[in-house]
Amino acid sequence: YFDYARMGMRLPLTSLDAGRATINIPTKDTDGTLAVKQGYMNVEDVNPGYLPFTARNIYKQALMMLNQPYGWGDMYGEQDCSRLLQMVFATVGISLPRDSKDQAKVSNSVVNFDEKSIDSTKNAAIAKASAANTLLALKGHIMLYLGTINGKPYVIHDTTGYKEMVDKKEVRYAIDRVIISDLSLGQGSKKGSLLRRIIRTVTIE
């Protein structure tokens, strides 16, 4: 065991044959100096160079992460919301910052919302955004916009869960994984729905 291999990692490739990719893994020797060890990966998990930056490739890479467990700050080799997006965009050669608050600042192509912005205004702005390359930023959370179905926006994101009112009590529902959802999660809770909490759309070009 050396480390967790994450989507979007770049490693020296030495050969591709018989369904196996041979790679070089930089690691630390017993005396603290650099050592290079050989490792192996499945060919289908390897691409020489970056993938083209297309909506199809972003969808494909993001959906490969669907249902993967949540891990705050990379705990147990898993990922949180911002790491998910960082990994997906790394496959097409786009380097995003590690934290969601910084990812929300990576482009000048943005639409900002404030507390007075109503849901219909947000829905209209999101519907005009480019699917697969637009991030929807909340305070402390970030999501990838996938597009709309019957006028309803959908996103893929890595989340711990959401709250909603049940019999006048706020109940928390744990998710702790990568999901596709609409923006109604949390509706009726004190924090409000995902849509209500969105503060910015960020289009990566």
C-alpha positions, -999 to +999 in steps of 0.1 A: +000+000+000+013+035-010-017+058-010-052+063-023-053+067-061-078+095-068-095+104-101-075+130-119-041+119-104-011+122-128+015+095-126+043+084-150+030+057-173+055+031-184+034+006-203-001-004-213-006-041-221-029-071-214-055-049-197-029-036-172-012-002-169+022-001-153+029+031-135+057+046-115+048+058-080+070+084-062+073+075-026+097+079+004+125+054+011+134+043+046+161+070+048+137+097+038+150+101+002+129+098-029+122+063-042+102+052-073+082+020-070+062+002-097+025-001-095-004-014-116-038-002-126-066-014-148-063+000-183-099+013-182-089+036-153-060+052-171-059+078-199-026+090-214-029+128-210-060+148-203-094+141-216-110+167-239-129+193-219-164+184-231-198+181-213-198+144-222-165+137-204-175+158-174-208+139-171-189+106-175-163+113-149-188+128-124-212+098-127-183+074-121-183+089-085-221+084-080-228+067-046-192+069-034-190+075+004-185+110+018-152+118+035-147+153+050-112+165+043-104+132+024-110+111+055-105+074+048-095+081+012-129+094+003-139+129-007-161+158+002-180+182-021-151+203-032-127+174-036-153+157-059-153+187-082-115+190-080-111+154-091-136+155-119-122+187-135-086+175-131-093+148-157-097+175-183-066+195-172-085+221-151-070+226-116-096+238-091-087+250-056-092+226-027-120+244-008-155+253-019-152+290-010-122+293-033-138+272-061-166+298-060-141+324-071-124+306-101-142+324-129-154+359-138-184+344-154-207+344-124-242+353-113-245+364-077-276+362-055-284+379-022-310+372+005-337+391-014-333+369-045-364+348-050-365+312-060-379+319-095-351+343-102-325+317-092-342+290-112-342+312-143-305+321-139-295+285-134-315+273-164-295+297-186-262+284-172-241+258-191-247+223-179-216+203-169-193+233-165-213+255-140-208+252-103-235+262-079-220+276-047-236+278-012-219+288+020-199+257+030-210+236+000-206+234-038-223+214-065-221+207-103-251+217-124-262+188-147-291+205-165-329+207-161-357+182-166-392+197-170-378+230-158-363+216-126-325+219-122-305+189-111-270+187-096-245+161-086-228+167-052-212+150-022-233+157+009-237+145+044-274+149+044-303+174+048-331+184+072-368+188+067-398+194+089-418+163+100-448+168+124-434+203+132-400+189+142-368+193+122-355+158+112-321+152+098-317+126+070-281+112+065-268+106+030-230+107+033-223+100-003-223+114-038-258+119-051-279+134-079-307+156-066-329+185-075-325+217-054-355+211-031-334+192-005-339+209+029-370+227+019-390+238+050-360+235+073-344+264+092-315+266+068-338+262+038-336+243+005-304+240-016-320+265-040-327+290-013-291+288+000-273+292-034-253+324-035-236+322-068-233+303-101-198+299-115-192+290-151-158+274-159-148+283-195 
